[in-house]
Amino acid sequence: MNKADADRLIIKYQPKVLGFAMSKVRNISDAEELASNIIFELYKSFLKSENIVNIDGYVYRIASNVYAKYVDNEVRNKHIDILQVVCPMNESGYESLEDEEVYNNLRKQISRLSNRQRAITYMKYYKDMSVSDIANQLGISVGTVKWHLSDIRNGLKEEIKMVKSNNLSVNPIYFNDMGHSGTPGKTGDTMDMFDSRLKQNIAWSCYYESKTMTDIAKDLEVPVAYIEGELKKLVEWGYIDQVDNSKNPKYLTNMFITDDREDFSDNIEIKKNAAKFLVDNLYKDLFEKFDKAEDNWGMICPDNDKNYLKYNLVMMTPSSIGSDWQNWEDFAVKRPDGGYFIAYATVTDDCTKKINDYKYAGCGYMLDQVWKDAKCVLQSKQYNCMYSDREISWRSNRYEDWQDLYSFLSNDCNKDKISLESFSNLLKKGYVADDESQVTVIKTNKANLGEALDSFVSEHFAIPDKVIKESKKVDERLYAANKMKYPKHLEGLVKYNNSNSFTWAEMIPFVIEILLEEGILKPLTAKQKKAIFSVVMIRE
């Protein structure tokens, strides 16, 4: 059974499993422990099984087996009287809880558990692992494991009527990655706005459901007076929406926040398979044609190094496959400082974890123009990732760098004809070394440099139809894998973020990795890494 079907069945049977557990032990805390054991065993069994004829009977048998193990363990460790346990469930159905309100809240609480919490529950209660062993296996702190266990046990018992985010007062979240898609304003982007954990937790509190200011303050256990000013600012800058005009209005976060505690391994697998398809069905043929071009299609770099230029072709090719800006304006927000972008962030409860722990992290495409006499004379395109020796952030891409580079190039690469400050800056950035430009340069007489750069690859190589068709299939796979991991009100944005997947820059490191593994590309030198994925088109 594939993962998507297994996930759907788990969601479907969670209420019944919880009902079964409650009917066995009649204690919320113990029921949660038993239900977690059953759910994990079910999930493992679903993934290994095919063509289950009687799904109710199948679930019943597994639940009964897990319960038997649970009772055996209780008998050994607590010496309980097994004859006191009743068994009201049968294969055709499960008795509902007497207290329906408690049942519904318990079901909601369990369904909100992250994959990390489910893993911790499984390791602790099913594999009987110690807290330190769990921490080592998951790569998190012992304190984080203890908090999760406390949240799973006590959160249900003591705060059954509150959603998971209400534990923010116990375990505040962190935004360990913040960024944007679009144009940052004068004051910066998401990182600059969410410069305090208070703001971050305010946004997270009302991310999955709309809440009043009082509700948010209760979640964080912070006085309303402390929340009010920060919330007002986040609303003013378009990160949170006020959803009604009542005396006590509700608020809903509209930015795109990814919960790092969720399991996104399915995304990695989909992208790796997609990258392999692109290598086999696009880049091999593209490189073969490029190898035959004596003029390197007009691309200029030191020593006419075709290997170096191929890296840059990988960066420029996606814009020839499709438009990644389709429907972008439906989701972008205009900020008071002139910024116009979609805000992104990643949430974690482990402050030691950095976004760079994800090796495929990247930033781009970043575009800049240099103008002279009312004409665009230089168009740049840059992308940062693990293969480029630059900060993986838009902040390392500065407009002044391209101005300095244009001055250097337009003076026939003569360092004596530009300021010492400009030349020193280019040396520091790595865009100039050994008195020559290391950035890939393309000269053109076309009027629109931006369009010319976007269409550069397609003018020399026709993108196969099968690549366009496969791109749509990959979009569907990614959307199916991710749509349940985000709030319902962001469904459109989730769909947008999982469309035109071959066009988005994040495919670049996946493709490069395979090209290196297959020996199609050679590793870059330290000097080349400074300027790789930096291409400029200049007017002749």
Buried (B, 14 or more C-beta within 10 A) or exposed (E): BEBEEBBEBBEEBBBBBBBBBBBBBEEBBBBBBBBBBBBBBBBBBBEEEEEBEEEBEBBBEBBBEBBEEBBEEBEEEEEEEEEEBEEEBEEEEBEEBEEEEBBBBBBBBBEEBBBBBBBBBBBBBBEEBEBEBBBEBBEBBEEBBBBBBBBBBBBBEEBBEBBBBBBBEEEBBBBBBBBBBBBBBEEBBBBEBBEEBBBBBBBBBBBBBBBBBEBBBBBBEBEEEEBEEBBEBBBEBBBBBBBEEEEEEBBBBBBBBBBBBBEBEBBEEBBBEBBBBBBEEBBEEBBEEBEEEEEBBEBBBBEEBBEBBBBBBBBBBBBBBBEBEEBBEEBBBBBEEEBBBBBBBBBBBBEEBEBEEBEBBBBBBBBBEBEEEEEBBBBBBBBBBBBBBBEBBBBBBBEEBBBBBBBBBBEEBEBEEBEEEBBEBBBEBBBBBEEEBBBBBBEBEEEEBBEBBBBBBBEBBEBEEEBEEBBEEBBEBBBBBBBEBBBEBBEEBBBBBBBBBBBBBBBBBBBBBBBBEEEBBEEBEEBBBBBBBBBBBBBE
